[in-house]
């Protein structure tokens, strides 16, 4: 990936709906070579998909929680049951397998505490956990989908 590809990717990370002609002008290319570079970034998997980012407040999702779970079960069957269960809960927007004391960390969005409680009850019904801890975000200080491009 050269500096032109990085510049194209930076622009697309800010707004994937930017017209190719505008991107091409910003990076000093004509439209066709710029389009080809974008297609190559898509084909090689650097650009995995293009999405619209929705505003949580506009969707009445004012509560953000992080749920840490520990399990005594580390089997393939348990993981499948857990994975299948969390995929059916749309309010769980991220799940990470962790190192250290916590096995999994989940990010949950909900309109209020009552809905969060319903999500929590659905979650604990998905699989057996040895510990489940919820913490709530008081303020979002930084949130971005733009990945740093300094390492390619």
NURO-43209 format. One record per residue: residue in three letters; x, y, z of N, C-alpha, C, O, CB in turn. Coordinates in steps of 0.001 Angstrom, whole numbers, plus 500000, padded with zeros to 6 digits. Glycine has a CB too. Example, Ala and Ser with C-alpha at 12.3 -4.5 7.8 and 13.67 -1.06 7.14 Angstrom:
<atoms>
ala513190494310507800512300495500507800513200496700507800514236496681508465511308495527509046 ser512850497750507080513670498940507140512900500030507870513409501138508039514084499402505725 
</atoms>
This chain:
<atoms>
unk500858498829500000500000500000500000500904501233500000501747501400500881499024499998501234 unk500717502080499013501526503294498934500778504475499547499662504329500044501900503599497471 unk501409505642499505500821506829500146499501507242499492498624507784500165501808507996500093 unk499353506996498198498093507326497524496966506420498018495858506887498282498248507199495990 unk497251505124498141496250504203498683495856504608500104494678504577500461496784502757498671 unk496843504987500905496552505423502283495674506667502284494755506778503094497859505701503053 unk495951507594501389495144508822501313493714508499500891492758509054501433495775509831500323 unk493575507604499927492236507183499486491497506525500647490334506835500904492329506204498276 unk492165505630501337491547504912502445491173505864503584490123505699504205492488503821502958 unk492007506841503857491691507821504898490412508580504550489554508789505408492863508806505088 unk490289508989503293489081509700502866487844508809502949486785509256503389489251510219501439 unk487975507560502530486833506644502583486443506299504013485264506086504295487147505370501819 unk487418506242504923487096505975506325486307507132506941485472506922507821488379505727507128 unk486574508349506474485811509505506976484406509534506412483453509853507123486526510806506633 unk484271509198505112482960509222504469483004508330503234483529508722502192482543510679504090 unk482453507139503360482520506185502249481610506558501086481668505939500023482161504807502739 unk480767507574501288479905508007500187480534509115499349479901509626498425478576508479500731 unk481773509492499662482463510516498883482588510053497435483070508949497181483861510823499484 unk482161510877496487482268510480495075483720510210494668484644510877495134481671511569494174 unk483897509234493802485234508878493319485920510095492715487128510262492881485154507742492281 unk485178510944492021485794512131491406486385513059492462487445513644492240484760512895490562 unk485716513203493612486240514047494699487475513420495344488438514112495672485155514280495767 unk487430512104495520488594511406496089489771511529495138490891511825495555488272509908496364 unk489510511298493854490571511372492846491228512748492848492454512856492806490009511059491451 unk490417513788492898490961515147492920491804515374494172492873515980494102489826516183492851 unk491324514890495317492039515105496583493389514402496615494318514881497264491194514626497746 unk493510513261495918494769512512495949495617512700494695496689512108494572494481511050496137 unk495140513520493770495931513827492582495882512772491497496868512564490791497333514038492973 unk494753512104491353494570511119490291493365511506489449492567512356489842494393509694490877 unk493242510875488286491989510994487543491038509922488100491460509045488853492217510824485971 unk489779509998487731488751509149488340488978507660488093488823506861489016487394509539487815 unk489337507270486882489462505838486576490578505166487373490325504118487968489714505646485087 unk491793505704487418492821505063488249492451505050489740492785504108490459494155505778488061 unk491769506087490190491333506129491580490317505009491834490415504290492829490721507517491923 unk489359504869490944488352503813491064489018502438491089488630501575491876487339503896489903 unk490018502232490231490732500952490186491420500661491515491412499527491994491764500954489049 unk492018501702492109492687501519493407491667501146494488491929500282495325493451502809493814 unk490518501796494462489474501480495444489017500036495259488866499300496234488268502456495307 unk488798499635494018488382498257493750489437497263494222489095496211494762488110498063492254 unk490713497582494026491791496698494486491784496602496013491978495518496563493169497209493985 unk491562497725496701491490497713498162490315496860498646490398496213499690491360499148498702 unk489240496864497891488093496014498235488406494543497959488111493677498782486842496447497441 unk488995494271496815489283492890496423490307492225497327490214491028497601489772492851494999 unk491296493004497796492310492388498660491892492364500133492644491896500987493629493132498519 unk490691492871500425490164492801501784490553493951502686490150493984503849490600491555502404 unk491340494909502171491683496071502993490421496844503348490250497270504490492689496988502258 unk489543497023502377488210497579502634487281496370502733487000495702501738487741498611501485 unk486811496100503953485990494896504140484522495137503827483820494210503424486125494391505560 unk484046496358504005482672496719503658482499498218503819483317498890504447481649495951504539 unk481425498730503242481086500146503380479737500220504088478793499521503718481044500880501976 unk479654501064505099478442501126505921478034502569506178478806503503505960478657500395507253 unk476802502727506646476334504018507150476389503940508674475903502975509264474869504361506633 unk476964504926509300477038504956510756475855505740511294475689506922510990478376505576511237 unk475043505082512086473848505713512637474181506413513958475089505999514679472729504667512845 unk473447507456514258473626508214515493472825507552516607471612507380516484473193509695515307 unk473504507179517701472818506490518806471703507342519394470631506822519703473817506122519904 unk471935508644519554470912509519520141469673509588519248468545509578519740471481510935520366 unk469890509657517942468756509715517016467936508431517046466751508439516715469247509981515597 unk468564507333517441467880506044517514467423505714518940467017504589519230468795504941516996 unk467496506713519820467067506555521216467866505475521942467301504705522719465579506218521272 unk469151505410521701470026504441522358470997505186523276472193505262522996470803503583521307 unk470481505724524348471276506601525213472109505855526252472985506455526874470369507564525915 unk471859504573526453472603503810527450473625502924526745473288502154525846471644502957528327 unk474878503048527172475937502161526692476505501437527900476885502060528892477058502952525920 unk476557500126527807477073499305528898478162498378528371478209498050527185475936498490529560 unk479016497976529268480036496976528972479815495820529934479767496010531149481494497567529100 unk479684494646529390479456493463530210480696492579530121481126492195529033478172492689529753 unk481257492266531277482388491345531370481855490008531828481101489935532798483492491876532342 unk482240488953531140481803487624531568482997486704531740483992486775531019480812487024530559 unk482848485834532733483817484766532970483055483460532865481883483374533233484534484912534374 unk483732482456532363483117481139532278484099480085532751485313480237532616482652480840530843 unk483565479035533297484389477890533672484451476891532518485170475894532589483836477211534947 unk483703477162531468483614476244530323484390476833529141484110477948528698482119475983529928 unk485341476092528649486134476549527508486131475478526424487165475125525856487586476884527939 unk484932474981526163484787473934525154484232474528523869483663475619523859483874472801525665 unk484410473793522806483871474216521515482344474285521554481745475182520962484328473257520406 unk481723473343522247480257473324522353479756474558523108478775475180522701479780472031523064 unk480428474909524203480026476100524971480178477347524109479283478192524070480874476235526271 unk481297477461523425481551478639522596480511478764521488480067479872521184482958478574521992 unk480120477664520888479092477719519845477762478195520424477100479050519836478919476339519182 unk477374477653521555476121478047522203476153479534522565475187480259522324475870477191523468 unk477254479975523136477433481382523501477386482269522259476659483262522236478767481583524248 unk478150481920521232478194482705520002476841482796519324476430483871518888479195482115519049 unk476150481670519236474817481664518630473863482554519429473060483290518856474265480223518549 unk473960482476520745473073483267521604473299484760521483472343485525521360473249482859523032 unk474554485183521515474813486634521461474532487216520086474204488398519972476257486928521849 unk474653486414519048474330486909517699472846487213517540472462487980516656474755485888516647 unk472009486621518385470565486870518323470129488065519176468937488361519258469814485632518768 unk471075488746519805470741489903520647471290491154519960472483491435520080471331489747522109 unk470458491912519244470966493036518450471569494161519288472390494927518782469859493594517607 unk471189494274520533471745495337521383473207495079521738473921496006522122470924495471522662 unk473657493839521615475084493534521812475778493846520499475625493114519520475321492022522251 unk476547494938520475477139495412519225478607495027519059479139495098517951477007496900519145 unk479261494624520134480650494156520048480862493082521095480309493151522193481663495328520243 unk481670492086520748482083491055521701483544490750521428483942490513520287481195489759521585 unk484334490759522487485764490476522370486144489356523339485736489366524500486607491755522650 unk486926488396522855487519487392523746488777488036524314489602488568523572487842486015522987 unk488914487984525620489952488740526297491030487838526883490831486637527066489344489587527386 unk492172488445527172493171487783528002492986488323529415492311489333529618494647488027527466 unk493578487657530374493482488143531746492313487551532496491891486430532212493375489631531755 unk491783488298533458490758487795534376489379487632533737488585486808534191490646488718535549 unk489090488394532705487780488357532051487902487541530775488871487688530030487253489799531744 unk486931486688530523486970485873529306486422486613528087486995486537527000486183484594529517 unk485298487338528273484670488059527170484214489426527648483764489586528782483479487262526594 unk484339490410526764483874491765527036482913492152525925483234492033524742485069492779527136 unk481730492616526316480696492968525351480312494429525494480287494973526598479466492076525528 unk480015495054524375479464496405524360477992496290523998477625495643523018480234497338523353 unk477155496933524810475711496865524643475157498278524537475571499166525283475050496098525815 unk474230498491523624473510499765523547472032499481523770471500498469523313473746500483522167 unk471380500395524483469965500230524794469356501604525047470081502562525314469764499295526025 unk468040501708524965467416503009525210467387503391526692467399504574527029466010503007524663 unk467347502383527579467211502694528996467573501463529819467885500405529273465771503172529324 unk467526501619531152467905500535532047466936499350531953467355498198532062467968501044533479 unk465666499625531755464700498528531643465016497634530445464956496410530561463273499083531522 unk465350498222529303465705497416528130467046496725528354467223495573527957465760498295526857 unk467987497419528985469261496765529293469012495519530149469629494478529919470222497747530026 unk468115495618531129467819494476531987467259493311531170467582492155531445466828494878533089 unk466430493599530178465909492539529303467046491897528495467078490680528316464825493109528345 unk467966492719528017469133492197527289469963491317528214470377490222527834470002493358526721 unk470202491798529424470984491048530409470357489673530660471064488666530699471087491839531732 unk469044489632530829468358488364531082468447487428529877468581486216530043466891488618531438 unk468374487981528672468550487154527473469976486617527412470195485459527058468226487964526193 unk470942487463527758472343487048527732472588485899528695473170484887528305473257488224528077 unk472161486030529931472475484984530909471728483690530620472061482647531181472141485463532313 unk470724483743529751470029482530529338470746481810528193470405480671527871468610482867528925 unk471743482469527571472402481875526401473363480762526755473487479789526011473139482931525640 unk474056480893527900475087479921528263475365480050529757474887480975530414476396480139527427 unk476136479119530276476487479148531692477733480001531902478754479805531243476714477717532230 unk477633480952532832478746481839533168479101481664534632478239481328535445478395483317532864 unk480363481890534979480742481861536392480663483257537009480565483394538229482160481291536554 unk480704484302536158480567485672536663480155486580535510480647486447534389481899486173537317 unk479247487500535804478808488500534835478804489840535556478156489991536592477384488156534235 unk479528490816535006479609492140535614479294493196534560479831493164533453481012492383536235 unk478419494128534915478062495210534000478588496538534527478518496818535723476535495276533802 unk479114497350533616479495498717533932478865499611532875478604499182531751481060498893533983 unk478626500854533254477890501756532377478726502974532033479391503554532892476578502184533027 unk478682503351530769479411504521530301478695505785530752477497505949530524479559504498528764 unk479430506662531385478878507943531809479023508993530711478185509885530576479565508421533090 unk480099508876529926480360509843528859481258509186527821482231508518528170481015511148529421 unk480938509374526560481778508890525471482764509995525122482374511046524614480921508473524221 unk484023509761525392485054510782525176485648510677523777485945511695523152486163510652526226 unk485821509469523289486309509274521918485646508040521339485564506997521988487864509137521879 unk485177508172520119484617507038519391484884507283517914484471508301517359483076506856519680 unk485562506360517297485854506499515881485847505133515216486118504118515858487205507196515669 unk485542505115513953485674503899513162486903503970512266487221503015511557484416503667512321 unk487590505108512302488769505302511454489980504609512068490395504938513179489056506807511253 unk490539503653511341491720502931511821492985503699511434493023504350510389491759501485511240 unk494028503624512283495285504292511929495921503598510719495855502377510580496270504291513137 unk496521504385509870497101503855508628498623503911508614499240503779507557496562504620507440 unk499224504103509766500675504257509879501444502935509876502675502943509895500997505007511131 unk500747501812509854501428500534510056501435499635508833501772498454508922500795499808511183 unk501062500198507687501088499408506459502112499963505499502283499430504403499710499378505802 
</atoms>
